Amino acid sequence: MSLDDRTRTWQLVMTGYDLRHVTLETQADMARLLDLDPSISHLTLEIGDDRVHVARDWPSDQYEEADRLIDRIAASGMSAIVSTMATANPLAV
């Protein structure tokens, strides 16, 4: 376990087939990539004909806090909150 793993507020979650092909080193690299570029919402790994979806998973209390903040912002008179991605370009290997 690295220092990043202990200080990270989220965990890496992977779903799909052929997860055994995703090494611990690759998992650590993907987590670091997601740390470095928060605008990346998820990754899709293509392994042969299969795909593995990789994303961040936060504890439920963080989602609850985010919901409270959204409610508070909305109560202040805002009619919309728009979230945009920093980049629309997919990452290619």
C-alpha positions, 0 to 999 in steps of 0.5 A: 500500500502506497502513501497515495492509497492511504490518503486517497478519499476514494477507491478504484473500482473495476468491473468487467471480464478478464480482471485477472489481466489488470496487474496491481502495478497497472491498478496503481498507475490508473489510480495515480492517473485519476489522482492527477487528472480529476476531469477523467470520470472513468477509464475503459480498458480493452483487453482483446474482445473484452472491456473493463470499466474503471472508476472512482468509488467514494464513501456514501458520506461524501455523496451525502455531503455533496447532496447537501451542498447542492441543496444549499446552492439551489436554495440560494436562488440558483436555477441550475448547476452545470458541470462540464468536463475539462476535455472531451478527448478520449485517452488512447494507448 
